[in-house]
Amino acid sequence: MTVVENPGSLGMIFAMPGDKTRSESIMNIRPTAADQDLYDIGLAIANLIDDALSDIRHTITKVYAA
């Protein structure tokens, strides 16, 4: 069986006034990117935005083929 990891995304969730949230995504993140590097990038971007960061997510998709 072959497993192929496709490029993923880095998602950032921001808390907005009135218990609402807003999400931003950066696409085509390499599956081999280190979690700490992605966390640091997410924090750096969030520091440029006035909204409060509530979550950072790294999403990868895998394809399994026989």
C-alpha atoms as an extended CHARMM CRD file, in Angstrom:
* protein
*
        66  EXT
         1         1  MET       CA              0.0000000000        0.0000000000        0.0000000000  PROA      1               0.0000000000
         2         2  THR       CA              1.2380000000        3.4700000000       -0.8940000000  PROA      2               0.0000000000
         3         3  VAL       CA              0.4690000000        6.4860000000        1.2630000000  PROA      3               0.0000000000
         4         4  VAL       CA              0.7800000000        9.9300000000       -0.2820000000  PROA      4               0.0000000000
         5         5  GLU       CA              0.5310000000       13.0100000000        1.9120000000  PROA      5               0.0000000000
         6         6  ASN       CA             -0.8410000000       15.9900000000        0.0140000000  PROA      6               0.0000000000
         7         7  PRO       CA             -0.0200000000       19.5970000000        0.8460000000  PROA      7               0.0000000000
         8         8  GLY       CA             -2.1720000000       20.7510000000        3.7230000000  PROA      8               0.0000000000
         9         9  SER       CA             -3.2790000000       24.0300000000        5.2150000000  PROA      9               0.0000000000
        10        10  LEU       CA             -2.6070000000       26.1840000000        8.2380000000  PROA      10              0.0000000000
        11        11  GLY       CA             -5.8600000000       27.4370000000        9.7100000000  PROA      11              0.0000000000
        12        12  MET       CA             -6.1670000000       30.2470000000       12.2180000000  PROA      12              0.0000000000
        13        13  ILE       CA             -9.3670000000       30.9330000000       14.1480000000  PROA      13              0.0000000000
        14        14  PHE       CA             -9.8970000000       34.4490000000       15.5060000000  PROA      14              0.0000000000
        15        15  ALA       CA            -12.3730000000       35.4660000000       18.2070000000  PROA      15              0.0000000000
        16        16  MET       CA            -14.6160000000       38.3380000000       17.1340000000  PROA      16              0.0000000000
        17        17  PRO       CA            -16.9370000000       40.5440000000       19.1960000000  PROA      17              0.0000000000
        18        18  GLY       CA            -20.3110000000       39.0310000000       20.0010000000  PROA      18              0.0000000000
        19        19  ASP       CA            -19.0790000000       35.4130000000       20.4290000000  PROA      19              0.0000000000
        20        20  LYS       CA            -18.3920000000       35.1210000000       16.6970000000  PROA      20              0.0000000000
        21        21  THR       CA            -15.3000000000       33.6400000000       15.0660000000  PROA      21              0.0000000000
        22        22  ARG       CA            -13.4540000000       34.2820000000       11.8410000000  PROA      22              0.0000000000
        23        23  SER       CA            -11.0890000000       31.8740000000       10.1240000000  PROA      23              0.0000000000
        24        24  GLU       CA             -8.1470000000       32.4460000000        7.8250000000  PROA      24              0.0000000000
        25        25  SER       CA             -6.2080000000       29.7400000000        5.9800000000  PROA      25              0.0000000000
        26        26  ILE       CA             -2.8510000000       29.4500000000        4.2920000000  PROA      26              0.0000000000
        27        27  MET       CA             -2.8770000000       26.7110000000        1.6870000000  PROA      27              0.0000000000
        28        28  ASN       CA             -0.1650000000       24.4260000000        0.2450000000  PROA      28              0.0000000000
        29        29  ILE       CA              1.6930000000       23.7820000000        3.5060000000  PROA      29              0.0000000000
        30        30  ARG       CA              4.1550000000       20.9300000000        3.0980000000  PROA      30              0.0000000000
        31        31  PRO       CA              3.2010000000       17.8320000000        5.1020000000  PROA      31              0.0000000000
        32        32  THR       CA              6.7710000000       17.6440000000        6.4300000000  PROA      32              0.0000000000
        33        33  ALA       CA              6.6510000000       21.1420000000        7.9670000000  PROA      33              0.0000000000
        34        34  ALA       CA              7.5160000000       21.0880000000       11.6650000000  PROA      34              0.0000000000
        35        35  ASP       CA              4.6200000000       21.7850000000       14.0270000000  PROA      35              0.0000000000
        36        36  GLN       CA              6.6570000000       24.3230000000       16.0120000000  PROA      36              0.0000000000
        37        37  ASP       CA              7.5200000000       26.2450000000       12.8270000000  PROA      37              0.0000000000
        38        38  LEU       CA              3.8620000000       26.3780000000       11.8130000000  PROA      38              0.0000000000
        39        39  TYR       CA              2.8440000000       27.4900000000       15.3050000000  PROA      39              0.0000000000
        40        40  ASP       CA              5.4540000000       30.2650000000       15.2490000000  PROA      40              0.0000000000
        41        41  ILE       CA              4.2620000000       31.4260000000       11.8140000000  PROA      41              0.0000000000
        42        42  GLY       CA              0.6500000000       31.4020000000       12.9630000000  PROA      42              0.0000000000
        43        43  LEU       CA              1.5170000000       33.5070000000       16.0180000000  PROA      43              0.0000000000
        44        44  ALA       CA              3.5590000000       35.9470000000       13.9320000000  PROA      44              0.0000000000
        45        45  ILE       CA              0.6530000000       36.4620000000       11.5190000000  PROA      45              0.0000000000
        46        46  ALA       CA             -1.8260000000       36.7980000000       14.3820000000  PROA      46              0.0000000000
        47        47  ASN       CA              0.3390000000       39.5130000000       15.9340000000  PROA      47              0.0000000000
        48        48  LEU       CA             -0.1400000000       41.5580000000       12.7540000000  PROA      48              0.0000000000
        49        49  ILE       CA             -3.9340000000       41.3390000000       13.0750000000  PROA      49              0.0000000000
        50        50  ASP       CA             -5.9390000000       43.1360000000       15.7670000000  PROA      50              0.0000000000
        51        51  ASP       CA             -8.3260000000       40.2100000000       16.3650000000  PROA      51              0.0000000000
        52        52  ALA       CA             -7.6390000000       37.7360000000       19.1910000000  PROA      52              0.0000000000
        53        53  LEU       CA             -6.2500000000       34.3700000000       18.0610000000  PROA      53              0.0000000000
        54        54  SER       CA             -8.1360000000       31.4510000000       19.5850000000  PROA      54              0.0000000000
        55        55  ASP       CA             -6.8320000000       28.4070000000       17.6590000000  PROA      55              0.0000000000
        56        56  ILE       CA             -4.1940000000       27.2780000000       15.1360000000  PROA      56              0.0000000000
        57        57  ARG       CA             -4.7360000000       24.0890000000       13.1180000000  PROA      57              0.0000000000
        58        58  HSD       CA             -2.5040000000       22.1830000000       10.7100000000  PROA      58              0.0000000000
        59        59  THR       CA             -4.5200000000       19.9980000000        8.3610000000  PROA      59              0.0000000000
        60        60  ILE       CA             -3.0090000000       17.3250000000        6.1050000000  PROA      60              0.0000000000
        61        61  THR       CA             -4.7790000000       14.9140000000        3.7750000000  PROA      61              0.0000000000
        62        62  LYS       CA             -3.4680000000       11.4640000000        2.9300000000  PROA      62              0.0000000000
        63        63  VAL       CA             -4.2770000000        9.2660000000       -0.0550000000  PROA      63              0.0000000000
        64        64  TYR       CA             -4.0180000000        5.4900000000        0.3640000000  PROA      64              0.0000000000
        65        65  ALA       CA             -3.5660000000        3.3900000000       -2.7690000000  PROA      65              0.0000000000
        66        66  ALA       CA             -3.1360000000       -0.3390000000       -3.1490000000  PROA      66              0.0000000000
